[in-house]
Amino acid sequence: GTTYPLPEPFVVLATQNPVELEGTFPLPEAQVDRFLLRVALGYPSELEENAILQRFHLGDPLPELKAVTTPEEVSAMQTERRQVRVEESVRDYKVRIARSTRENRDIQLGASPRATMALYQVSQAWAAIQGRDYVLPDDIKKVAPSVLCHRMIIASQAQLRGRNAVELVSDIIAAVPVPVES
């Protein structure tokens, strides 16, 4: 019954290793839905892997890592993200994409309203990273897989047919009409 205030900004990063499942359990959908993004890194390239070996050759560089930003800078970027404009037709486009995940017969559990909000916020952030103060439909297409895929449960029959969340989000994006300038 006690609330503990956390410092702002409060950020949680989690890793998932699909190989070592012993002793770990999948998170419930409601908890997974609270993660803004899911990003798959994959393996490094040959050149990157060699660079990793070189960095660790004479010792462990991790204790000497320096911060690349401050909490104040992160808060400022969050404020800047809120200033990125989302035109009404582009906002409606985001909603139609999210709602399409709920209406797709290959998806047992589609994206929640929290996912729609995440799609909104992440597309604003992506536009800001690109140096714009407005969101384009292409921004939404770019970030949708990272925002939506981990929030969906694929229907058993679709899984048996080899369908996955990335393909389904791609199909939805291809099917939802993109707003155009009048």
C-alpha positions as CSV (number, residue, x, y, z in Angstrom):
1,G,0.0,0.0,0.0
2,T,3.0,2.3,-0.2
3,T,3.8,4.3,-3.3
4,Y,7.5,5.0,-3.9
5,P,8.4,7.9,-6.2
6,L,10.9,7.0,-8.9
7,P,13.3,9.5,-10.6
8,E,12.3,11.0,-13.9
9,P,12.8,9.9,-16.5
10,F,12.3,6.3,-15.4
11,V,13.4,3.8,-18.1
12,V,13.5,0.0,-18.1
13,L,15.5,-2.0,-20.6
14,A,15.1,-5.8,-20.7
15,T,16.8,-8.5,-22.7
16,Q,15.5,-11.7,-23.9
17,N,17.5,-14.8,-24.8
18,P,15.4,-17.3,-26.6
19,V,18.0,-20.1,-26.1
20,E,18.2,-20.2,-22.3
21,L,14.5,-20.7,-21.3
22,E,15.1,-22.9,-18.3
23,G,14.0,-21.1,-15.2
24,T,12.4,-18.2,-17.1
25,F,8.8,-17.7,-18.0
26,P,7.0,-15.5,-20.6
27,L,5.6,-12.3,-19.3
28,P,1.8,-11.9,-19.3
29,E,0.4,-9.9,-22.2
30,A,-0.5,-7.0,-19.9
31,Q,3.1,-6.7,-18.8
32,V,4.5,-7.1,-22.3
33,D,2.2,-4.4,-23.5
34,R,4.0,-1.9,-21.2
35,F,7.3,-2.2,-23.2
36,L,7.3,0.6,-25.7
37,L,9.5,-1.2,-28.3
38,R,10.9,-4.6,-29.1
39,V,14.1,-4.4,-31.1
40,A,15.9,-7.5,-32.4
41,L,19.6,-6.9,-32.7
42,G,20.7,-10.1,-34.2
43,Y,24.4,-11.1,-34.5
44,P,27.1,-8.6,-35.3
45,S,28.7,-8.5,-38.7
46,E,32.2,-10.1,-39.1
47,L,33.8,-6.6,-39.0
48,E,31.8,-5.7,-35.8
49,E,32.7,-9.0,-34.1
50,N,36.4,-8.4,-34.8
51,A,36.1,-4.9,-33.3
52,I,34.5,-6.4,-30.2
53,L,37.4,-8.8,-29.8
54,Q,39.9,-5.9,-30.2
55,R,38.2,-3.8,-27.5
56,F,38.3,-6.7,-25.0
57,H,41.8,-7.9,-26.0
58,L,43.8,-6.1,-23.2
59,G,41.1,-5.9,-20.6
60,D,37.4,-5.1,-19.9
61,P,36.4,-1.7,-21.2
62,L,33.0,-1.8,-19.6
63,P,33.9,-0.3,-16.2
64,E,35.3,2.8,-18.1
65,L,32.1,3.4,-20.1
66,K,31.0,7.0,-19.9
67,A,27.4,8.2,-20.1
68,V,26.3,9.5,-23.5
69,T,23.4,11.6,-22.1
70,T,22.0,12.9,-18.8
71,P,18.5,12.5,-17.3
72,E,17.9,16.1,-18.1
73,E,18.8,15.7,-21.7
74,V,16.4,12.7,-22.0
75,S,13.6,14.7,-20.4
76,A,14.3,17.5,-22.9
77,M,14.1,15.1,-25.8
78,Q,10.8,13.8,-24.4
79,T,9.5,17.3,-24.3
80,E,10.7,17.9,-27.8
81,R,9.0,14.8,-29.0
82,R,5.6,16.1,-27.8
83,Q,6.1,19.2,-30.0
84,V,6.2,17.0,-33.2
85,R,2.9,17.6,-35.1
86,V,0.6,14.8,-36.1
87,E,-1.9,15.9,-38.7
88,E,-5.4,14.5,-38.2
89,S,-5.3,12.1,-41.3
90,V,-1.9,10.8,-40.1
91,R,-3.3,10.2,-36.6
92,D,-6.3,8.4,-38.1
93,Y,-3.9,6.3,-40.1
94,K,-2.2,5.1,-36.9
95,V,-5.6,4.2,-35.4
96,R,-6.6,2.3,-38.5
97,I,-3.4,0.3,-38.4
98,A,-3.8,-0.6,-34.7
99,R,-7.5,-1.5,-35.1
100,S,-6.7,-3.7,-38.1
101,T,-4.6,-5.9,-35.8
102,R,-7.8,-6.5,-33.8
103,E,-9.8,-7.4,-36.8
104,N,-7.4,-9.7,-38.5
105,R,-8.4,-13.4,-38.4
106,D,-4.8,-14.5,-38.1
107,I,-4.3,-12.4,-34.9
108,Q,-5.9,-13.8,-31.8
109,L,-5.1,-10.7,-29.7
110,G,-4.4,-7.5,-31.5
111,A,-2.8,-4.2,-30.4
112,S,-4.2,-2.5,-27.4
113,P,-5.1,1.2,-27.1
114,R,-1.7,1.5,-25.2
115,A,-0.1,0.2,-28.4
116,T,-1.9,2.9,-30.4
117,M,-0.5,5.5,-28.0
118,A,3.0,3.9,-28.3
119,L,2.7,4.0,-32.2
120,Y,1.8,7.7,-31.9
121,Q,4.7,8.6,-29.6
122,V,7.4,6.5,-31.3
123,S,6.5,7.9,-34.7
124,Q,6.8,11.4,-33.2
125,A,10.2,10.5,-31.8
126,W,11.3,9.0,-35.2
127,A,10.3,12.1,-37.0
128,A,12.3,14.2,-34.5
129,I,15.3,12.0,-35.0
130,Q,14.9,12.6,-38.7
131,G,15.0,16.3,-38.1
132,R,11.3,17.0,-38.8
133,D,8.7,18.6,-36.6
134,Y,5.9,16.6,-38.2
135,V,5.1,12.9,-38.7
136,L,4.8,11.3,-42.1
137,P,3.0,8.0,-42.9
138,D,6.4,6.6,-43.7
139,D,7.5,7.2,-40.1
140,I,4.6,5.1,-38.9
141,K,5.5,2.3,-41.4
142,K,9.1,2.4,-40.2
143,V,8.3,2.0,-36.5
144,A,5.1,-0.1,-36.6
145,P,6.8,-3.6,-36.4
146,S,8.9,-2.6,-33.4
147,V,5.9,-1.1,-31.6
148,L,3.2,-3.7,-32.5
149,C,4.6,-7.1,-33.0
150,H,5.4,-8.0,-29.4
151,R,1.9,-6.9,-28.4
152,M,0.1,-9.3,-30.6
153,I,-0.8,-13.0,-30.2
154,I,-0.8,-14.9,-33.5
155,A,-3.7,-17.3,-33.9
156,S,-2.7,-21.0,-33.8
157,Q,-3.9,-21.7,-37.3
158,A,-1.8,-18.8,-38.6
159,Q,1.3,-20.1,-36.8
160,L,0.7,-23.5,-38.3
161,R,0.7,-21.9,-41.7
162,G,4.1,-20.3,-40.8
163,R,2.8,-16.7,-40.3
164,N,4.6,-14.5,-37.9
165,A,3.9,-11.0,-36.4
166,V,6.3,-9.2,-38.6
167,E,4.6,-10.5,-41.8
168,L,1.1,-9.7,-40.4
169,V,2.0,-6.2,-39.5
170,S,3.6,-5.8,-43.0
171,D,0.3,-7.1,-44.6
172,I,-1.7,-4.7,-42.5
173,I,0.4,-1.7,-43.4
174,A,0.1,-2.7,-47.1
175,A,-3.7,-3.0,-46.8
176,V,-4.5,0.2,-44.8
177,P,-4.9,3.2,-47.2
178,V,-2.2,5.8,-46.7
179,P,-3.4,9.4,-46.3
180,V,-2.4,11.7,-49.1
181,E,-2.2,15.4,-49.5
182,S,-5.3,16.9,-51.0
